[in-house]
Structure formats: structure tokens, C-alpha cells
Amino acid sequence: MKLRSEIVARDGIAFPGRSFVEAVLRPIYDEAKTNLLLPMIDIHKAHLVMLVEQGIVGREVARKIVAAVNSLDLEALARSDYDGQYEDLFFRVEDLLLQYAGDVAGNLHIARSRNDMGVTMYRMVLRERILEAIDAAIKLYEALLAMAEEHAGTVMLAHTHTQQAQPTTLGHWFLAAADALSRDIDRLKGAYACVNLSPMGAAAFSTSGYPIRRERVAELLGFAGLIENSYDAIASADYLSGTAAAAILIAIHIGRLVQDMLQWCTGEFRRIRVADPYVQISSIMPQKRNPVSLEHARALLSSAAGDATTVMQMLHNTPFGDIVDTEDDMQPYLWHSLLTLTRVLRLLAAVVTTLEVDRDYLLEQARASYANVTELADTLVREFGLPFRTAHRIVAIAVKETMKHGGEDVRQLKVDIVEAAAEKILGRHLGLQPQQLKRALDPEHFVAVRQGRGGVAPVEVKRMLASRNDILDGMKIWLHEARQGLQEARAKLETAWSELGTLG
């Protein structure tokens, strides 16, 4: 049975039902006028320039179309509401051009379709969002490197399986975080390379019988090249899934870092102190400094990953062809994911840059910890020729014995306890000297001797930082060149468009 309230007609023309408008058409229109209007106009311009250059559209017709496009009130279109007169923003703009230029405006649509236009607009929006996310990620990468340099010698405890494991440095941790982020940035750059290819000229999916030049349109729109196969240009969605995957991964990976930093803010850890602009107070507890900036970051990163995951779910089991599932309903989820990611990365760059660290407290905590005893086992191997497993057993017994008698601080582990453990395992004493034991249990010595490639020794962290700063410079150059390429293409397009309007 038809719902009469859903059937609307004006002057004999059927209009979309109210539920269709509210659920689909109005949200799509609102997203389009906000995000797709300017790319649509650029596509109009680039396509017409190419049509004229190829002799497909005459100069007189071109001038009329140019005048019509230039007469569009883009601000009014951006403020407009969906009223049911047109299926979408594309047809609204097309009707305005027909009103301004007459039927010749229809020639603007020669050799193209809403299919190739739509995918091109999506790619133009998406590449800007990716560049914004990369920019923010580079800023966070730079902040992490700065902290790694500042704290290359700041000794602290590292944990495995949530338990104190071995001494490390805060700088080594920040450098590890930066290295992981650099790979996420590489994935975003890879997504950008996939997105920054032009589908224009594919038309519906089979190209056109007109002698078009697809490369020229790609050049004017700032694309690095073409998606050559015209069916691939319309049907493939890997530019979406690849970007979504990159967004999901960076959100998850950065979320793990945030989780650590939130734990470090606790009074029990006292590793970092978030600066005043990034905390909030309690309404009842005067002492509280809640690191809510990190909490918001964690939640928003999950949101960004969720929006990108929605894209993956909407892609699942869709046909390999032109289909609504990959279009207007889906695209905003990916845009929003990247916008959220960009905001959070910028926030975290500011938070990391302004963190305060109590180096003395961290060092004292490390000095008291049994996490140093790996080096004691290594000392028994190096200086007394014991097999490592034997040395490991001796130290384990010595630690257990010390703790059994209330030894909460590793400095309560004495030579006689180690010798008793050696007697138990070897049947003899080792001759361990107090100075040897003291040095073996010193966390600063622990990190200093671990100079193997990639190790925690400050000298090794500083060596690695030199190459990471080169990587940072490369990232900045890449971003500058990508943005400059788009700016140069825009300038080229506007020049060609201006010349088109004045052709005699």
C-alpha cells in the first residue's frame, strides 16, 4: 500500500517522497554543496578547455559557457537548501548554466558522465584531506623527534607484559614512536599516490567517440596521471579502501602511544606532566589536574578509526562497477575520519611539545628497580665465563632471596647473596666484587653499554636521530612539492580558463 503522504507532485511533476529526501537526498546535497561544489566547477573548466583545444566545441559556444560558469553565485549555492526540484547539486548547477547560456551549455557535458565527474570530485576532495592529515602527522613526528633528542639520556623503566622489565631512556621510547609514525606517514603518502589519478574521460565507463585528451584534463586538475582503463576508473574503489586502511592504522597506532602517556600521567608513574593549557580541573577535588587532552585524543582516534572502518564495511560485497554504495553516502565517512585524525594529530603535537618530565624521579625509580639485573647476569657471563642460562639462574635465585627478606629495592641485593646463589648452582663462589655489583645494578650503566644498532644507549639514540632528521626534511619536501603541484595546476587552469573566455 502506498503512503499518500509520501507522494508529492507540483505542476504535474513528481517530486521525491519526504522520507527519501530526509534520509538520502538532503544529506547528500548538504555534503555536496560544502565539499564538492568547487571541485565540480574546476572540472567544468578543465573539461571545457580540453574540448575547445581538441576542436570539439567551438569558440563562440565556449565563450557563452565560460560566461555562464563565471556568473554562477557560488556563495549562494553553498548556502542553498535542497528543495526537491533537482535530483542533486550537479543538476541544479547544470540548470543554472542552461538558464544563463541557453541550450549550448549542454555541450559542456560532451564526452563525460556524472560517473567520471563524481569519482574525480571525490578524489579531489580526498587528496586535500590526505595532505592535511600528512601535514599534521609530520608536525607530530617533528615533536616526537624533539622529545627524543631532549631526553636521549633520560633514564626510565620500560615494561613488558605490564611489568618492570629493563631500564631504557625516554628518548629511545619517543624515537620508537616517531619511527612507527613515519611508516604511517608512508602509508598515507601511498594512499595519496593512489588517489591522485584522474578518472576524467572515462565517461560512464567506456570513454567516448569524441577525440578527447584525457591527459590534458588530468594536468589542469593537478592529477599526477590517469587511471588508464576506463572501467577501472569508474569501478575500482581501492583509492577508498587504501585511504581508509591508512587512516585506521595510524589512528590505532597513535592510540597506543596515547594510552602509554595517559598511564604515565598517573601519580603512580609520574613520568610526564601535561602542560596547563591541556588539562582540566575537578569541580570538587582541588588537587586534580586531569589530562583530558589525551583522553579526548584517545576517544577521537577511536572515532576516526571507526569512520574509516565504516567505509570498509560499506565496500564489502559491493559489485565491481558504478554503484551508489561507493558514492555520496560513503564518502563523508572517510572525509570525517581524516579531518578528525588531522585535528588529533595537531593536538598531540602541541601536547608532546609542552610535556614536563621529572628526570631525577625517573632515574631514582630505575635505580631502585630489579629491572637492572639483566646486566648483572651479563656481567657474570662476561667477567666469570659462565653460560648465560647458568648466570640467569644464579641472579634469579639472588633476587628471590633478597625480596623474600623484604628487599623492595635492588640496592639491597648484596655480594654475599649472589655468592650464596652461585654456591647453590655451581658449588663454589665466584669472587664477585662490590664495585662490580654496584656497576651492574646501575641503570645509567645499563643503558650506556647497550650501543648495538638501534639500542637504548644515548650515543646510539643520537646517531639514529641524525638520520631521522633527514627523513623529516624529506617529508617536508614531499608535502611542499605535492601542494605546490596542486597550486601550479590551479594557476594553469585559471590561465587557460581566462584565455578561453577571451578567444576571438
TIBA-250975 format. One record per residue (C-alpha): residue in three letters; x, y, z. Coordinates in pm, whole numbers, plus 50000, padded with zeros to 5 digits. Layout:
% TIBA-250975
AlaXYZ
...
% end
This chain:
% TIBA-250975
Met500005000050000
Lys501355034349907
Leu501695060650175
Arg499865090850033
Ser501935114750245
Glu505005103050054
Ile503615111349708
Val504275147449612
Ala503615164649279
Arg503905200349157
Asp502665211548817
Gly502305175548715
Ile505935167348808
Ala506565140549070
Phe508935150749348
Pro510835127749583
Gly508945114749882
Arg509635131050217
Ser511345100950369
Phe513675097750067
Val514515134650095
Glu515255133450466
Ala517135100550466
Val519135104550145
Leu518775134549918
Arg519075163350162
Pro522135149550347
Ile523815142350014
Tyr523025177349887
Asp524375193450204
Glu527635174150180
Ala527935182249810
Lys527445219649846
Thr530045220150125
Asn532685197349976
Leu532045190949607
Leu530925224249461
Leu534365238949397
Pro535805206549253
Met532765204549026
Ile533425239448892
Asp537095231248835
Ile536075200248639
His533705221448427
Lys536585244848350
Ala539205218448274
His536845197948060
Leu535725227747851
Val539325239247798
Met540135204647665
Leu537025203247443
Val537945236347280
Glu541605227147238
Gln540545194747068
Gly538165213146836
Ile535125195346978
Val533425227247099
Gly533635259646903
Arg534995292047044
Glu531735311247033
Val529915283947224
Ala532835281947466
Arg532645319147541
Lys528955315947627
Ile529655286647857
Val532545304848021
Ala530315334948086
Ala527645312248233
Val530075294448464
Asn531575327548573
Ser528105340948650
Leu527355313248900
Asp526885326549252
Leu528915300349434
Glu528265315749775
Ala524525313849715
Leu524855277749602
Ala526855269849915
Arg524025284350125
Ser521225268049927
Asp518915241350065
Tyr517645210349894
Asp514145218049766
Gly513315187349559
Gln513425204849222
Tyr516655187749123
Glu517995153349189
Asp521255167249323
Leu523695196349311
Phe525015186248969
Phe521615190648803
Arg520965222848990
Val524225237548857
Glu523545224048508
Asp520105240248504
Leu521585273648609
Leu524105271348324
Leu521275263848080
Gln519405294048211
Tyr522445316448164
Ala523765303347831
Gly520835285547672
Asp520935250847521
Val524575254647415
Ala525505249847782
Gly524615213547733
Asn527725209747519
Leu529745211747839
His528675176047903
Ile530055162247578
Ala532275131647632
Arg531735129448005
Ser529315114948259
Arg528345120648617
Asn530235088148672
Asp533705100848586
Met532885135248725
Gly531725120649055
Val534795099049112
Thr537025128149011
Met535365151549261
Tyr535705125549536
Arg539385121449459
Met539965159149455
Val538395162849800
Leu540115132249938
Arg543605142149826
Glu543255175350011
Arg542145157150327
Ile545095133250298
Leu547555161850260
Glu546105178950568
Ala546495146550766
Ile550065141950643
Asp550885177850739
Ala549575171951091
Ala551365138451115
Ile554655154951014
Lys554205180651290
Leu553715152651544
Tyr556725134051401
Glu558815165351447
Ala557595169251806
Leu558455132951884
Leu561955137551743
Ala562455168951950
Met561495149852266
Ala563745120952166
Glu566675144852135
Glu565915162652461
His565575130252655
Ala568165108152486
Gly569825104152828
Thr566715104553047
Val566745070253211
Met563425053753288
Leu561975019053327
Ala560455000153036
His557704974553084
Thr556854942052914
His553574924452991
Thr552794954553217
Gln555734945653446
Gln559034963853500
Ala561444948653252
Gln564674967853188
Pro565965003553205
Thr565685024052888
Thr565555060852806
Leu562585082852742
Gly564335094352426
His564505058752296
Trp560745055052350
Phe559955087652171
Leu562215077651883
Ala560445044151856
Ala557115062751848
Ala558455085451573
Asp559705056051368
Ala556305039151385
Leu554635071751284
Ser556975075750987
Arg555675042950846
Asp552105055150896
Ile553025086650705
Asp554435064850427
Arg551085046750411
Leu549245079950384
Lys551635090550107
Gly550895057849930
Ala547175064549965
Tyr547695099149818
Ala549525084549517
Cys546585061149455
Val544015088849497
Asn545845114549285
Leu544995098748949
Ser542315111848714
Pro539265091948601
Met538055120248374
Gly537375109248018
Ala536145075048126
Ala532615089348092
Ala530055063248201
Phe532765036348180
Ser533575032247809
Thr535115066247723
Ser533715084547421
Gly533745085647043
Tyr534995121447057
Pro538755127947018
Ile539215138847379
Arg542585142547550
Arg542305128547898
Glu545865138047990
Arg545095174947946
Val542195174148191
Ala544325154948441
Glu547075180948406
Leu544705210248461
Leu543195193848769
Gly546575186648923
Phe546505148848895
Ala549785130148864
Gly548385108148589
Leu545425087948465
Ile543575057148568
Glu544055043848219
Asn541455016248195
Ser538115034048176
Tyr536215006548358
Asp538845006448632
Ala538405044248658
Ile534715040548740
Ala534525006848912
Ser537555004549138
Ala537355016149497
Asp540865008049616
Tyr541555045249645
Leu538915044849920
Ser539925012550091
Gly543625021550074
Thr543005055250235
Ala540665040250492
Ala543235013850581
Ala545935040250625
Ala543595060850845
Ile542635030751057
Leu546245020751111
Ile547575054851209
Ala544615060151445
Ile545225026551613
His548975031351635
Ile548815066651775
Gly546135054952017
Arg548625030352167
Leu551075058752230
Val548335079452392
Gln547435050152615
Asp551025049052743
Met551145086552801
Leu547865086252992
Gln549245059353221
Trp552425079453265
Cys550395109253390
Thr549235089853695
Gly550705096754037
Glu551945061054045
Phe554075065953731
Arg554845103353745
Arg556715101653416
Ile555185131553243
Arg553175162253336
Val550795176253076
Ala551065214153047
Asp548315235753196
Pro546585245152867
Tyr545855208352805
Val544395197953142
Gln541125204453323
Ile540365207053693
Ser537825188653904
Ser534625205254024
Ile535075190054371
Met538675178154412
Pro541045207954434
Gln544215188254366
Lys543145173654033
Arg544895180653702
Asn543035158453461
Pro544975152353135
Val541765153552934
Ser543515164152614
Leu544985129152596
Glu541655113452689
His539885132652413
Ala542655122852173
Arg542195086152257
Ala538425087952207
Leu538675107651884
Leu541285084151742
Ser538835055751800
Ser536195076651626
Ala538495082451326
Ala539245045351305
Gly535515038151334
Asp534545061351049
Ala537235046250827
Thr536085011350924
Thr532575021250816
Val533995027750470
Met535444992650463
Gln532114977950571
Met530174997450310
Leu532574984950042
His532184948750144
Asn530324927149891
Thr529574956249656
Pro529624949949278
Phe532704958849077
Gly531164987548887
Asp529345020548919
Ile527245017049232
Val525735040849486
Asp527395022449777
Thr530785038049698
Glu529445072949638
Asp527695100749828
Asp526625080650132
Met530095066550189
Gln532465094750104
Pro531725117250407
Tyr532785089750647
Leu536285089850503
Trp536465127850489
His535355129650851
Ser537825102750956
Leu540715122350807
Leu539505155550947
Thr539255140551295
Leu542655124451256
Thr544155157651147
Arg542745176051448
Val544005149851692
Leu547485148351540
Arg547785186051570
Leu546615184551930
Leu549095157252017
Ala551965176451858
Ala551175205452090
Val550785182952396
Val554035164052332
Thr556005195952269
Thr554965210452606
Leu555305179452825
Glu557245182853150
Val559465154253272
Asp560945148353620
Arg564255132653519
Asp565515128353877
Tyr562415109453983
Leu562605086253683
Leu566275079053749
Glu565695071754118
Gln562815048754029
Ala565125030053790
Arg567925027954046
Ala565625010554292
Ser564184986054041
Tyr565094949753993
Ala564784956853620
Asn568564962353622
Val569514926353696
Thr569754915453332
Glu573054934153331
Leu574144915053643
Ala573594882453456
Asp575534896653160
Thr578354906453397
Leu578614870853530
Val578874858553171
Arg581454884253059
Glu583664885053368
Phe583394849753504
Gly582864829453186
Leu579514814453289
Pro576954802353035
Phe574114827553019
Arg571424803453141
Thr573574794953443
Ala574154831653518
His570414837653473
Arg569604810753733
Ile572094824753985
Val570694860053955
Ala567094847753973
Ile567844829454299
Ala569634860054440
Val566704882854352
Lys564164858954503
Glu566194855954823
Thr566574893654859
Met562864900154804
Lys561914872255045
His563614892055321
Gly561864924555237
Gly564254937654978
Glu561974960754775
Asp564994980054644
Val567534962554421
Arg570304980654609
Gln569554956654895
Leu570934928754677
Lys574424922554820
Val577504903454708
Asp577064876454971
Ile573554868554841
Val574874864354488
Glu577744842854611
Ala575334820854807
Ala573274815954493
Ala576444807254297
Glu577404781954565
Lys573984766054528
Ile574234763254148
Leu577984758954091
Gly579144745154424
Arg581644773754451
His581984811354493
Leu582654834854203
Gly584694862054369
Leu582264889654272
Gln583464923654394
Pro581154950454545
Gln582174975254274
Gln581294950454002
Leu577854945154157
Lys577234982354200
Arg578074989653838
Ala575964960553713
Leu572924973753902
Asp573355009753786
Pro570635018353527
Glu572785045453370
His575485019653308
Phe572804995653180
Val571705019252902
Ala575205032452828
Val576624998352735
Arg573724989052506
Gln575225005052199
Gly574204978751947
Arg572474992251641
Gly569105006251746
Gly569905002452116
Val568985024252411
Ala572415039752467
Pro572195077752440
Val575015078052186
Glu573075053751966
Val569815073052003
Lys571625104751893
Arg573135086551596
Met569695074851487
Leu568265109651533
Ala570605123551268
Ser569085101151001
Arg565545107451130
Asn566035144751087
Asp566965137550725
Ile563715117850696
Leu561845147450844
Asp563355170550583
Gly562315146250312
Met558745145450443
Lys558535183150438
Ile559915184750085
Trp557415158549967
Leu554495177650120
His555675210649976
Glu556025195649629
Ala552605179249648
Arg550915211549748
Gln552935231849501
Gly551875208049225
Leu548225214249304
Gln548765251749323
Glu550585252548990
Ala547825232148828
Arg545215256248962
Ala547125285848825
Lys547435268348488
Leu543705260848488
Glu542725296548570
Thr545025309948297
Ala543575286248038
Trp540035294548154
Ser540665331848132
Glu542085328247782
Leu539095306947683
Gly536715334847776
Thr538525359747554
Leu539025338247243
Gly538145356146922
% end
